[in-house]
Amino acid sequence: MKVRLPSPLYSYTGERAEVDAQGATLAEVLADLERRFPGLRFRIVDEQDRIRPHIKFFVGRELATDLAWPVRPSDEVMIVAALSGG
């Protein structure tokens, strides 16, 4: 499936905005991405295995609320990061 990433994570993917991944759940997709792009998962998920507050996942057009969210090979996963700063 296609995974679209926010620009703050491009440095982990060789400056790519879109990568391919495999998995039946968001957790499995992130595990696949972490194998290929070490350090990426920690920017998205905290030490308690929760999605960080400034990160949102969309599977298709639906907001995914946890890592157990199912995905299909034909789905597109979009990771969105909130902007912050002053």
Secondary structure, DSSP 8 states (H G I E B T S, - for coil): -EEE--GGGGGGTTS-SEEE---SBHHHHHHHHHHHSTTHHHHHB-TTS-B-TTEEEEETTEEE-STT-B--TT-EEEEEE-----
